[in-house]
Amino acid sequence: MIKIMTIENEAYIRASSHFLTDEYPADWQDMSEEEMLKFIDENQWQHFEGEDAVYVYEHIENLALDFISFARKHNSSE
């Protein structure tokens, strides 16, 4: 099955690259919470090493939501 990359999915992947050494995989939304937190723990950017994975996830989510908001605002003004 081919999955279409949505703006929301791409936003989370791009946001993750700001906080992790490896960005989320394309199928990140299919990961369990435990798998996601393990992935974050194993790929924390040096500045966030040792931080709780939930804390890092919250940063990723906040940035992704900013990306999504920007994209929607930009698309609605065209």
mmCIF file of the N, C-alpha and C atoms, coordinates in Angstrom:
data_MODEL
# 
_entry.id   MODEL 
# 
loop_
_atom_site.group_PDB 
_atom_site.id 
_atom_site.type_symbol 
_atom_site.label_atom_id 
_atom_site.label_alt_id 
_atom_site.label_comp_id 
_atom_site.label_asym_id 
_atom_site.label_entity_id 
_atom_site.label_seq_id 
_atom_site.pdbx_PDB_ins_code 
_atom_site.Cartn_x 
_atom_site.Cartn_y 
_atom_site.Cartn_z 
_atom_site.occupancy 
_atom_site.B_iso_or_equiv 
_atom_site.pdbx_formal_charge 
_atom_site.auth_seq_id 
_atom_site.auth_comp_id 
_atom_site.auth_asym_id 
_atom_site.auth_atom_id 
_atom_site.pdbx_PDB_model_num 
ATOM 1   N N  . MET A 1 1  ? 0.837  -1.175 0.000  1.00 0.00 ? 1  MET A N  1 
ATOM 2   C CA . MET A 1 1  ? 0.000  0.000  0.000  1.00 0.00 ? 1  MET A CA 1 
ATOM 3   C C  . MET A 1 1  ? 0.891  1.251  0.000  1.00 0.00 ? 1  MET A C  1 
ATOM 4   N N  . ILE A 1 2  ? 0.617  2.160  -0.881 1.00 0.00 ? 2  ILE A N  1 
ATOM 5   C CA . ILE A 1 2  ? 1.380  3.395  -0.984 1.00 0.00 ? 2  ILE A CA 1 
ATOM 6   C C  . ILE A 1 2  ? 0.715  4.443  -0.104 1.00 0.00 ? 2  ILE A C  1 
ATOM 7   N N  . LYS A 1 3  ? 1.517  5.061  0.755  1.00 0.00 ? 3  LYS A N  1 
ATOM 8   C CA . LYS A 1 3  ? 1.000  6.125  1.609  1.00 0.00 ? 3  LYS A CA 1 
ATOM 9   C C  . LYS A 1 3  ? 1.393  7.468  1.016  1.00 0.00 ? 3  LYS A C  1 
ATOM 10  N N  . ILE A 1 4  ? 0.447  8.381  1.019  1.00 0.00 ? 4  ILE A N  1 
ATOM 11  C CA . ILE A 1 4  ? 0.704  9.722  0.529  1.00 0.00 ? 4  ILE A CA 1 
ATOM 12  C C  . ILE A 1 4  ? 1.228  10.556 1.698  1.00 0.00 ? 4  ILE A C  1 
ATOM 13  N N  . MET A 1 5  ? 2.300  11.281 1.445  1.00 0.00 ? 5  MET A N  1 
ATOM 14  C CA . MET A 1 5  ? 2.889  12.124 2.474  1.00 0.00 ? 5  MET A CA 1 
ATOM 15  C C  . MET A 1 5  ? 2.022  13.368 2.629  1.00 0.00 ? 5  MET A C  1 
ATOM 16  N N  . THR A 1 6  ? 1.424  13.509 3.789  1.00 0.00 ? 6  THR A N  1 
ATOM 17  C CA . THR A 1 6  ? 0.602  14.679 4.061  1.00 0.00 ? 6  THR A CA 1 
ATOM 18  C C  . THR A 1 6  ? 1.469  15.797 4.622  1.00 0.00 ? 6  THR A C  1 
ATOM 19  N N  . ILE A 1 7  ? 0.932  16.995 4.614  1.00 0.00 ? 7  ILE A N  1 
ATOM 20  C CA . ILE A 1 7  ? 1.650  18.126 5.199  1.00 0.00 ? 7  ILE A CA 1 
ATOM 21  C C  . ILE A 1 7  ? 1.928  17.845 6.665  1.00 0.00 ? 7  ILE A C  1 
ATOM 22  N N  . GLU A 1 8  ? 0.947  17.276 7.354  1.00 0.00 ? 8  GLU A N  1 
ATOM 23  C CA . GLU A 1 8  ? 1.113  16.992 8.774  1.00 0.00 ? 8  GLU A CA 1 
ATOM 24  C C  . GLU A 1 8  ? 2.237  15.989 9.015  1.00 0.00 ? 8  GLU A C  1 
ATOM 25  N N  . ASN A 1 9  ? 2.249  14.912 8.234  1.00 0.00 ? 9  ASN A N  1 
ATOM 26  C CA . ASN A 1 9  ? 3.284  13.890 8.374  1.00 0.00 ? 9  ASN A CA 1 
ATOM 27  C C  . ASN A 1 9  ? 4.662  14.477 8.076  1.00 0.00 ? 9  ASN A C  1 
ATOM 28  N N  . GLU A 1 10 ? 4.745  15.229 6.999  1.00 0.00 ? 10 GLU A N  1 
ATOM 29  C CA . GLU A 1 10 ? 6.025  15.854 6.621  1.00 0.00 ? 10 GLU A CA 1 
ATOM 30  C C  . GLU A 1 10 ? 6.478  16.852 7.687  1.00 0.00 ? 10 GLU A C  1 
ATOM 31  N N  . ALA A 1 11 ? 5.543  17.567 8.288  1.00 0.00 ? 11 ALA A N  1 
ATOM 32  C CA . ALA A 1 11 ? 5.893  18.534 9.329  1.00 0.00 ? 11 ALA A CA 1 
ATOM 33  C C  . ALA A 1 11 ? 6.546  17.840 10.517 1.00 0.00 ? 11 ALA A C  1 
ATOM 34  N N  . TYR A 1 12 ? 5.995  16.716 10.940 1.00 0.00 ? 12 TYR A N  1 
ATOM 35  C CA . TYR A 1 12 ? 6.576  15.983 12.068 1.00 0.00 ? 12 TYR A CA 1 
ATOM 36  C C  . TYR A 1 12 ? 7.951  15.430 11.713 1.00 0.00 ? 12 TYR A C  1 
ATOM 37  N N  . ILE A 1 13 ? 8.102  14.933 10.500 1.00 0.00 ? 13 ILE A N  1 
ATOM 38  C CA . ILE A 1 13 ? 9.400  14.403 10.077 1.00 0.00 ? 13 ILE A CA 1 
ATOM 39  C C  . ILE A 1 13 ? 10.441 15.521 10.054 1.00 0.00 ? 13 ILE A C  1 
ATOM 40  N N  . ARG A 1 14 ? 10.091 16.652 9.463  1.00 0.00 ? 14 ARG A N  1 
ATOM 41  C CA . ARG A 1 14 ? 11.032 17.774 9.407  1.00 0.00 ? 14 ARG A CA 1 
ATOM 42  C C  . ARG A 1 14 ? 11.335 18.316 10.801 1.00 0.00 ? 14 ARG A C  1 
ATOM 43  N N  . ALA A 1 15 ? 10.320 18.428 11.636 1.00 0.00 ? 15 ALA A N  1 
ATOM 44  C CA . ALA A 1 15 ? 10.534 18.921 12.995 1.00 0.00 ? 15 ALA A CA 1 
ATOM 45  C C  . ALA A 1 15 ? 11.452 17.981 13.766 1.00 0.00 ? 15 ALA A C  1 
ATOM 46  N N  . SER A 1 16 ? 11.275 16.684 13.564 1.00 0.00 ? 16 SER A N  1 
ATOM 47  C CA . SER A 1 16 ? 12.117 15.726 14.293 1.00 0.00 ? 16 SER A CA 1 
ATOM 48  C C  . SER A 1 16 ? 13.588 15.897 13.939 1.00 0.00 ? 16 SER A C  1 
ATOM 49  N N  . SER A 1 17 ? 13.868 16.319 12.722 1.00 0.00 ? 17 SER A N  1 
ATOM 50  C CA . SER A 1 17 ? 15.265 16.491 12.311 1.00 0.00 ? 17 SER A CA 1 
ATOM 51  C C  . SER A 1 17 ? 15.940 17.657 13.028 1.00 0.00 ? 17 SER A C  1 
ATOM 52  N N  . HIS A 1 18 ? 15.161 18.514 13.678 1.00 0.00 ? 18 HIS A N  1 
ATOM 53  C CA . HIS A 1 18 ? 15.722 19.624 14.444 1.00 0.00 ? 18 HIS A CA 1 
ATOM 54  C C  . HIS A 1 18 ? 16.147 19.201 15.847 1.00 0.00 ? 18 HIS A C  1 
ATOM 55  N N  . PHE A 1 19 ? 15.693 18.020 16.287 1.00 0.00 ? 19 PHE A N  1 
ATOM 56  C CA . PHE A 1 19 ? 15.958 17.577 17.650 1.00 0.00 ? 19 PHE A CA 1 
ATOM 57  C C  . PHE A 1 19 ? 16.612 16.194 17.732 1.00 0.00 ? 19 PHE A C  1 
ATOM 58  N N  . LEU A 1 20 ? 16.651 15.482 16.602 1.00 0.00 ? 20 LEU A N  1 
ATOM 59  C CA . LEU A 1 20 ? 17.182 14.118 16.585 1.00 0.00 ? 20 LEU A CA 1 
ATOM 60  C C  . LEU A 1 20 ? 18.306 14.000 15.561 1.00 0.00 ? 20 LEU A C  1 
ATOM 61  N N  . THR A 1 21 ? 19.185 13.038 15.771 1.00 0.00 ? 21 THR A N  1 
ATOM 62  C CA . THR A 1 21 ? 20.259 12.798 14.799 1.00 0.00 ? 21 THR A CA 1 
ATOM 63  C C  . THR A 1 21 ? 19.727 12.122 13.545 1.00 0.00 ? 21 THR A C  1 
ATOM 64  N N  . ASP A 1 22 ? 18.674 11.339 13.675 1.00 0.00 ? 22 ASP A N  1 
ATOM 65  C CA . ASP A 1 22 ? 17.972 10.742 12.532 1.00 0.00 ? 22 ASP A CA 1 
ATOM 66  C C  . ASP A 1 22 ? 16.522 11.186 12.614 1.00 0.00 ? 22 ASP A C  1 
ATOM 67  N N  . GLU A 1 23 ? 15.991 11.684 11.507 1.00 0.00 ? 23 GLU A N  1 
ATOM 68  C CA . GLU A 1 23 ? 14.597 12.127 11.524 1.00 0.00 ? 23 GLU A CA 1 
ATOM 69  C C  . GLU A 1 23 ? 13.656 10.925 11.601 1.00 0.00 ? 23 GLU A C  1 
ATOM 70  N N  . TYR A 1 24 ? 12.409 11.214 11.961 1.00 0.00 ? 24 TYR A N  1 
ATOM 71  C CA . TYR A 1 24 ? 11.407 10.151 12.008 1.00 0.00 ? 24 TYR A CA 1 
ATOM 72  C C  . TYR A 1 24 ? 11.365 9.430  10.667 1.00 0.00 ? 24 TYR A C  1 
ATOM 73  N N  . PRO A 1 25 ? 11.127 8.127  10.688 1.00 0.00 ? 25 PRO A N  1 
ATOM 74  C CA . PRO A 1 25 ? 10.928 7.407  9.421  1.00 0.00 ? 25 PRO A CA 1 
ATOM 75  C C  . PRO A 1 25 ? 9.587  7.805  8.807  1.00 0.00 ? 25 PRO A C  1 
ATOM 76  N N  . ALA A 1 26 ? 9.424  7.543  7.530  1.00 0.00 ? 26 ALA A N  1 
ATOM 77  C CA . ALA A 1 26 ? 8.188  7.918  6.825  1.00 0.00 ? 26 ALA A CA 1 
ATOM 78  C C  . ALA A 1 26 ? 6.953  7.293  7.467  1.00 0.00 ? 26 ALA A C  1 
ATOM 79  N N  . ASP A 1 27 ? 7.102  6.142  8.087  1.00 0.00 ? 27 ASP A N  1 
ATOM 80  C CA . ASP A 1 27 ? 5.952  5.467  8.707  1.00 0.00 ? 27 ASP A CA 1 
ATOM 81  C C  . ASP A 1 27 ? 5.896  5.680  10.214 1.00 0.00 ? 27 ASP A C  1 
ATOM 82  N N  . TRP A 1 28 ? 6.441  6.786  10.682 1.00 0.00 ? 28 TRP A N  1 
ATOM 83  C CA . TRP A 1 28 ? 6.530  7.044  12.125 1.00 0.00 ? 28 TRP A CA 1 
ATOM 84  C C  . TRP A 1 28 ? 5.175  6.985  12.814 1.00 0.00 ? 28 TRP A C  1 
ATOM 85  N N  . GLN A 1 29 ? 4.119  7.395  12.141 1.00 0.00 ? 29 GLN A N  1 
ATOM 86  C CA . GLN A 1 29 ? 2.796  7.429  12.769 1.00 0.00 ? 29 GLN A CA 1 
ATOM 87  C C  . GLN A 1 29 ? 2.262  6.022  13.054 1.00 0.00 ? 29 GLN A C  1 
ATOM 88  N N  . ASP A 1 30 ? 2.864  5.005  12.474 1.00 0.00 ? 30 ASP A N  1 
ATOM 89  C CA . ASP A 1 30 ? 2.472  3.617  12.732 1.00 0.00 ? 30 ASP A CA 1 
ATOM 90  C C  . ASP A 1 30 ? 3.218  3.019  13.923 1.00 0.00 ? 30 ASP A C  1 
ATOM 91  N N  . MET A 1 31 ? 4.179  3.752  14.461 1.00 0.00 ? 31 MET A N  1 
ATOM 92  C CA . MET A 1 31 ? 4.949  3.257  15.601 1.00 0.00 ? 31 MET A CA 1 
ATOM 93  C C  . MET A 1 31 ? 4.105  3.349  16.867 1.00 0.00 ? 31 MET A C  1 
ATOM 94  N N  . SER A 1 32 ? 4.298  2.386  17.757 1.00 0.00 ? 32 SER A N  1 
ATOM 95  C CA . SER A 1 32 ? 3.627  2.463  19.056 1.00 0.00 ? 32 SER A CA 1 
ATOM 96  C C  . SER A 1 32 ? 4.292  3.585  19.857 1.00 0.00 ? 32 SER A C  1 
ATOM 97  N N  . GLU A 1 33 ? 3.637  4.010  20.921 1.00 0.00 ? 33 GLU A N  1 
ATOM 98  C CA . GLU A 1 33 ? 4.223  5.045  21.764 1.00 0.00 ? 33 GLU A CA 1 
ATOM 99  C C  . GLU A 1 33 ? 5.567  4.585  22.314 1.00 0.00 ? 33 GLU A C  1 
ATOM 100 N N  . GLU A 1 34 ? 5.639  3.331  22.708 1.00 0.00 ? 34 GLU A N  1 
ATOM 101 C CA . GLU A 1 34 ? 6.889  2.784  23.245 1.00 0.00 ? 34 GLU A CA 1 
ATOM 102 C C  . GLU A 1 34 ? 7.992  2.808  22.187 1.00 0.00 ? 34 GLU A C  1 
ATOM 103 N N  . GLU A 1 35 ? 7.662  2.412  20.951 1.00 0.00 ? 35 GLU A N  1 
ATOM 104 C CA . GLU A 1 35 ? 8.642  2.433  19.865 1.00 0.00 ? 35 GLU A CA 1 
ATOM 105 C C  . GLU A 1 35 ? 9.098  3.859  19.571 1.00 0.00 ? 35 GLU A C  1 
ATOM 106 N N  . MET A 1 36 ? 8.146  4.793  19.595 1.00 0.00 ? 36 MET A N  1 
ATOM 107 C CA . MET A 1 36 ? 8.471  6.189  19.309 1.00 0.00 ? 36 MET A CA 1 
ATOM 108 C C  . MET A 1 36 ? 9.418  6.755  20.369 1.00 0.00 ? 36 MET A C  1 
ATOM 109 N N  . LEU A 1 37 ? 9.105  6.515  21.634 1.00 0.00 ? 37 LEU A N  1 
ATOM 110 C CA . LEU A 1 37 ? 9.952  7.038  22.704 1.00 0.00 ? 37 LEU A CA 1 
ATOM 111 C C  . LEU A 1 37 ? 11.338 6.397  22.679 1.00 0.00 ? 37 LEU A C  1 
ATOM 112 N N  . LYS A 1 38 ? 11.411 5.123  22.327 1.00 0.00 ? 38 LYS A N  1 
ATOM 113 C CA . LYS A 1 38 ? 12.708 4.449  22.194 1.00 0.00 ? 38 LYS A CA 1 
ATOM 114 C C  . LYS A 1 38 ? 13.502 5.068  21.042 1.00 0.00 ? 38 LYS A C  1 
ATOM 115 N N  . PHE A 1 39 ? 12.825 5.322  19.922 1.00 0.00 ? 39 PHE A N  1 
ATOM 116 C CA . PHE A 1 39 ? 13.481 5.941  18.772 1.00 0.00 ? 39 PHE A CA 1 
ATOM 117 C C  . PHE A 1 39 ? 14.043 7.304  19.165 1.00 0.00 ? 39 PHE A C  1 
ATOM 118 N N  . ILE A 1 40 ? 13.261 8.085  19.893 1.00 0.00 ? 40 ILE A N  1 
ATOM 119 C CA . ILE A 1 40 ? 13.714 9.403  20.335 1.00 0.00 ? 40 ILE A CA 1 
ATOM 120 C C  . ILE A 1 40 ? 14.908 9.258  21.272 1.00 0.00 ? 40 ILE A C  1 
ATOM 121 N N  . ASP A 1 41 ? 14.813 8.348  22.242 1.00 0.00 ? 41 ASP A N  1 
ATOM 122 C CA . ASP A 1 41 ? 15.928 8.130  23.174 1.00 0.00 ? 41 ASP A CA 1 
ATOM 123 C C  . ASP A 1 41 ? 17.225 7.781  22.446 1.00 0.00 ? 41 ASP A C  1 
ATOM 124 N N  . GLU A 1 42 ? 17.117 6.963  21.418 1.00 0.00 ? 42 GLU A N  1 
ATOM 125 C CA . GLU A 1 42 ? 18.297 6.479  20.698 1.00 0.00 ? 42 GLU A CA 1 
ATOM 126 C C  . GLU A 1 42 ? 18.854 7.493  19.706 1.00 0.00 ? 42 GLU A C  1 
ATOM 127 N N  . ASN A 1 43 ? 18.075 8.538  19.395 1.00 0.00 ? 43 ASN A N  1 
ATOM 128 C CA . ASN A 1 43 ? 18.488 9.474  18.349 1.00 0.00 ? 43 ASN A CA 1 
ATOM 129 C C  . ASN A 1 43 ? 18.493 10.928 18.797 1.00 0.00 ? 43 ASN A C  1 
ATOM 130 N N  . GLN A 1 44 ? 18.573 11.174 20.084 1.00 0.00 ? 44 GLN A N  1 
ATOM 131 C CA . GLN A 1 44 ? 18.565 12.546 20.567 1.00 0.00 ? 44 GLN A CA 1 
ATOM 132 C C  . GLN A 1 44 ? 19.790 13.310 20.094 1.00 0.00 ? 44 GLN A C  1 
ATOM 133 N N  . TRP A 1 45 ? 19.533 14.503 19.632 1.00 0.00 ? 45 TRP A N  1 
ATOM 134 C CA . TRP A 1 45 ? 20.595 15.419 19.251 1.00 0.00 ? 45 TRP A CA 1 
ATOM 135 C C  . TRP A 1 45 ? 21.415 15.731 20.495 1.00 0.00 ? 45 TRP A C  1 
ATOM 136 N N  . GLN A 1 46 ? 22.691 16.003 20.359 1.00 0.00 ? 46 GLN A N  1 
ATOM 137 C CA . GLN A 1 46 ? 23.605 16.151 21.491 1.00 0.00 ? 46 GLN A CA 1 
ATOM 138 C C  . GLN A 1 46 ? 23.061 17.098 22.562 1.00 0.00 ? 46 GLN A C  1 
ATOM 139 N N  . HIS A 1 47 ? 22.476 18.198 22.162 1.00 0.00 ? 47 HIS A N  1 
ATOM 140 C CA . HIS A 1 47 ? 21.954 19.167 23.131 1.00 0.00 ? 47 HIS A CA 1 
ATOM 141 C C  . HIS A 1 47 ? 20.870 18.561 24.027 1.00 0.00 ? 47 HIS A C  1 
ATOM 142 N N  . PHE A 1 48 ? 20.144 17.569 23.529 1.00 0.00 ? 48 PHE A N  1 
ATOM 143 C CA . PHE A 1 48 ? 19.048 16.962 24.277 1.00 0.00 ? 48 PHE A CA 1 
ATOM 144 C C  . PHE A 1 48 ? 19.401 15.615 24.898 1.00 0.00 ? 48 PHE A C  1 
ATOM 145 N N  . GLU A 1 49 ? 20.633 15.155 24.725 1.00 0.00 ? 49 GLU A N  1 
ATOM 146 C CA . GLU A 1 49 ? 21.025 13.875 25.303 1.00 0.00 ? 49 GLU A CA 1 
ATOM 147 C C  . GLU A 1 49 ? 20.752 13.865 26.803 1.00 0.00 ? 49 GLU A C  1 
ATOM 148 N N  . GLY A 1 50 ? 20.145 12.788 27.251 1.00 0.00 ? 50 GLY A N  1 
ATOM 149 C CA . GLY A 1 50 ? 19.838 12.635 28.664 1.00 0.00 ? 50 GLY A CA 1 
ATOM 150 C C  . GLY A 1 50 ? 18.481 13.193 29.057 1.00 0.00 ? 50 GLY A C  1 
ATOM 151 N N  . GLU A 1 51 ? 17.833 13.928 28.154 1.00 0.00 ? 51 GLU A N  1 
ATOM 152 C CA . GLU A 1 51 ? 16.498 14.451 28.441 1.00 0.00 ? 51 GLU A CA 1 
ATOM 153 C C  . GLU A 1 51 ? 15.473 13.335 28.277 1.00 0.00 ? 51 GLU A C  1 
ATOM 154 N N  . ASP A 1 52 ? 14.371 13.461 28.978 1.00 0.00 ? 52 ASP A N  1 
ATOM 155 C CA . ASP A 1 52 ? 13.282 12.508 28.860 1.00 0.00 ? 52 ASP A CA 1 
ATOM 156 C C  . ASP A 1 52 ? 12.728 12.555 27.442 1.00 0.00 ? 52 ASP A C  1 
ATOM 157 N N  . ALA A 1 53 ? 12.453 11.396 26.858 1.00 0.00 ? 53 ALA A N  1 
ATOM 158 C CA . ALA A 1 53 ? 11.960 11.319 25.484 1.00 0.00 ? 53 ALA A CA 1 
ATOM 159 C C  . ALA A 1 53 ? 10.639 12.072 25.310 1.00 0.00 ? 53 ALA A C  1 
ATOM 160 N N  . VAL A 1 54 ? 9.799  12.074 26.315 1.00 0.00 ? 54 VAL A N  1 
ATOM 161 C CA . VAL A 1 54 ? 8.524  12.803 26.231 1.00 0.00 ? 54 VAL A CA 1 
ATOM 162 C C  . VAL A 1 54 ? 8.801  14.305 26.092 1.00 0.00 ? 54 VAL A C  1 
ATOM 163 N N  . TYR A 1 55 ? 9.775  14.805 26.817 1.00 0.00 ? 55 TYR A N  1 
ATOM 164 C CA . TYR A 1 55 ? 10.167 16.216 26.732 1.00 0.00 ? 55 TYR A CA 1 
ATOM 165 C C  . TYR A 1 55 ? 10.617 16.557 25.305 1.00 0.00 ? 55 TYR A C  1 
ATOM 166 N N  . VAL A 1 56 ? 11.431 15.707 24.716 1.00 0.00 ? 56 VAL A N  1 
ATOM 167 C CA . VAL A 1 56 ? 11.915 15.934 23.355 1.00 0.00 ? 56 VAL A CA 1 
ATOM 168 C C  . VAL A 1 56 ? 10.752 15.822 22.375 1.00 0.00 ? 56 VAL A C  1 
ATOM 169 N N  . TYR A 1 57 ? 9.870  14.840 22.568 1.00 0.00 ? 57 TYR A N  1 
ATOM 170 C CA . TYR A 1 57 ? 8.705  14.685 21.695 1.00 0.00 ? 57 TYR A CA 1 
ATOM 171 C C  . TYR A 1 57 ? 7.852  15.953 21.724 1.00 0.00 ? 57 TYR A C  1 
ATOM 172 N N  . GLU A 1 58 ? 7.667  16.546 22.893 1.00 0.00 ? 58 GLU A N  1 
ATOM 173 C CA . GLU A 1 58 ? 6.869  17.761 23.001 1.00 0.00 ? 58 GLU A CA 1 
ATOM 174 C C  . GLU A 1 58 ? 7.486  18.901 22.183 1.00 0.00 ? 58 GLU A C  1 
ATOM 175 N N  . HIS A 1 59 ? 8.801  19.002 22.165 1.00 0.00 ? 59 HIS A N  1 
ATOM 176 C CA . HIS A 1 59 ? 9.461  20.008 21.328 1.00 0.00 ? 59 HIS A CA 1 
ATOM 177 C C  . HIS A 1 59 ? 9.210  19.725 19.845 1.00 0.00 ? 59 HIS A C  1 
ATOM 178 N N  . ILE A 1 60 ? 9.323  18.469 19.458 1.00 0.00 ? 60 ILE A N  1 
ATOM 179 C CA . ILE A 1 60 ? 9.081  18.087 18.065 1.00 0.00 ? 60 ILE A CA 1 
ATOM 180 C C  . ILE A 1 60 ? 7.642  18.422 17.689 1.00 0.00 ? 60 ILE A C  1 
ATOM 181 N N  . GLU A 1 61 ? 6.709  18.049 18.543 1.00 0.00 ? 61 GLU A N  1 
ATOM 182 C CA . GLU A 1 61 ? 5.291  18.296 18.263 1.00 0.00 ? 61 GLU A CA 1 
ATOM 183 C C  . GLU A 1 61 ? 5.001  19.793 18.147 1.00 0.00 ? 61 GLU A C  1 
ATOM 184 N N  . ASN A 1 62 ? 5.544  20.596 19.049 1.00 0.00 ? 62 ASN A N  1 
ATOM 185 C CA . ASN A 1 62 ? 5.309  22.041 18.991 1.00 0.00 ? 62 ASN A CA 1 
ATOM 186 C C  . ASN A 1 62 ? 5.829  22.644 17.692 1.00 0.00 ? 62 ASN A C  1 
ATOM 187 N N  . LEU A 1 63 ? 7.016  22.237 17.267 1.00 0.00 ? 63 LEU A N  1 
ATOM 188 C CA . LEU A 1 63 ? 7.566  22.754 16.015 1.00 0.00 ? 63 LEU A CA 1 
ATOM 189 C C  . LEU A 1 63 ? 6.749  22.268 14.829 1.00 0.00 ? 63 LEU A C  1 
ATOM 190 N N  . ALA A 1 64 ? 6.342  21.005 14.837 1.00 0.00 ? 64 ALA A N  1 
ATOM 191 C CA . ALA A 1 64 ? 5.528  20.470 13.751 1.00 0.00 ? 64 ALA A CA 1 
ATOM 192 C C  . ALA A 1 64 ? 4.206  21.225 13.643 1.00 0.00 ? 64 ALA A C  1 
ATOM 193 N N  . LEU A 1 65 ? 3.581  21.502 14.767 1.00 0.00 ? 65 LEU A N  1 
ATOM 194 C CA . LEU A 1 65 ? 2.317  22.243 14.753 1.00 0.00 ? 65 LEU A CA 1 
ATOM 195 C C  . LEU A 1 65 ? 2.512  23.664 14.224 1.00 0.00 ? 65 LEU A C  1 
ATOM 196 N N  . ASP A 1 66 ? 3.663  24.267 14.506 1.00 0.00 ? 66 ASP A N  1 
ATOM 197 C CA . ASP A 1 66 ? 3.975  25.576 13.925 1.00 0.00 ? 66 ASP A CA 1 
ATOM 198 C C  . ASP A 1 66 ? 4.112  25.471 12.412 1.00 0.00 ? 66 ASP A C  1 
ATOM 199 N N  . PHE A 1 67 ? 4.804  24.435 11.926 1.00 0.00 ? 67 PHE A N  1 
ATOM 200 C CA . PHE A 1 67 ? 4.932  24.215 10.482 1.00 0.00 ? 67 PHE A CA 1 
ATOM 201 C C  . PHE A 1 67 ? 3.558  24.068 9.838  1.00 0.00 ? 67 PHE A C  1 
ATOM 202 N N  . ILE A 1 68 ? 2.702  23.255 10.457 1.00 0.00 ? 68 ILE A N  1 
ATOM 203 C CA . ILE A 1 68 ? 1.363  22.998 9.923  1.00 0.00 ? 68 ILE A CA 1 
ATOM 204 C C  . ILE A 1 68 ? 0.548  24.289 9.894  1.00 0.00 ? 68 ILE A C  1 
ATOM 205 N N  . SER A 1 69 ? 0.591  25.048 10.960 1.00 0.00 ? 69 SER A N  1 
ATOM 206 C CA . SER A 1 69 ? -0.133 26.314 11.022 1.00 0.00 ? 69 SER A CA 1 
ATOM 207 C C  . SER A 1 69 ? 0.340  27.265 9.930  1.00 0.00 ? 69 SER A C  1 
ATOM 208 N N  . PHE A 1 70 ? 1.639  27.348 9.746  1.00 0.00 ? 70 PHE A N  1 
ATOM 209 C CA . PHE A 1 70 ? 2.196  28.202 8.704  1.00 0.00 ? 70 PHE A CA 1 
ATOM 210 C C  . PHE A 1 70 ? 1.724  27.744 7.320  1.00 0.00 ? 70 PHE A C  1 
ATOM 211 N N  . ALA A 1 71 ? 1.789  26.442 7.077  1.00 0.00 ? 71 ALA A N  1 
ATOM 212 C CA . ALA A 1 71 ? 1.393  25.914 5.771  1.00 0.00 ? 71 ALA A CA 1 
ATOM 213 C C  . ALA A 1 71 ? -0.080 26.190 5.494  1.00 0.00 ? 71 ALA A C  1 
ATOM 214 N N  . ARG A 1 72 ? -0.923 26.000 6.481  1.00 0.00 ? 72 ARG A N  1 
ATOM 215 C CA . ARG A 1 72 ? -2.359 26.254 6.290  1.00 0.00 ? 72 ARG A CA 1 
ATOM 216 C C  . ARG A 1 72 ? -2.628 27.732 6.055  1.00 0.00 ? 72 ARG A C  1 
ATOM 217 N N  . LYS A 1 73 ? -1.950 28.577 6.783  1.00 0.00 ? 73 LYS A N  1 
ATOM 218 C CA . LYS A 1 73 ? -2.134 30.020 6.626  1.00 0.00 ? 73 LYS A CA 1 
ATOM 219 C C  . LYS A 1 73 ? -1.672 30.440 5.234  1.00 0.00 ? 73 LYS A C  1 
ATOM 220 N N  . HIS A 1 74 ? -0.536 29.919 4.802  1.00 0.00 ? 74 HIS A N  1 
ATOM 221 C CA . HIS A 1 74 ? 0.006  30.246 3.487  1.00 0.00 ? 74 HIS A CA 1 
ATOM 222 C C  . HIS A 1 74 ? -0.921 29.748 2.383  1.00 0.00 ? 74 HIS A C  1 
ATOM 223 N N  . ASN A 1 75 ? -1.433 28.538 2.516  1.00 0.00 ? 75 ASN A N  1 
ATOM 224 C CA . ASN A 1 75 ? -2.307 27.960 1.506  1.00 0.00 ? 75 ASN A CA 1 
ATOM 225 C C  . ASN A 1 75 ? -3.654 28.675 1.444  1.00 0.00 ? 75 ASN A C  1 
ATOM 226 N N  . SER A 1 76 ? -4.164 29.168 2.562  1.00 0.00 ? 76 SER A N  1 
ATOM 227 C CA . SER A 1 76 ? -5.474 29.835 2.554  1.00 0.00 ? 76 SER A CA 1 
ATOM 228 C C  . SER A 1 76 ? -5.391 31.240 1.992  1.00 0.00 ? 76 SER A C  1 
ATOM 229 N N  . SER A 1 77 ? -4.193 31.814 1.931  1.00 0.00 ? 77 SER A N  1 
ATOM 230 C CA . SER A 1 77 ? -4.049 33.178 1.404  1.00 0.00 ? 77 SER A CA 1 
ATOM 231 C C  . SER A 1 77 ? -3.823 33.204 -0.095 1.00 0.00 ? 77 SER A C  1 
ATOM 232 N N  . GLU A 1 78 ? -3.697 32.039 -0.711 1.00 0.00 ? 78 GLU A N  1 
ATOM 233 C CA . GLU A 1 78 ? -3.458 32.003 -2.167 1.00 0.00 ? 78 GLU A CA 1 
ATOM 234 C C  . GLU A 1 78 ? -4.739 32.078 -2.936 1.00 0.00 ? 78 GLU A C  1 
# 
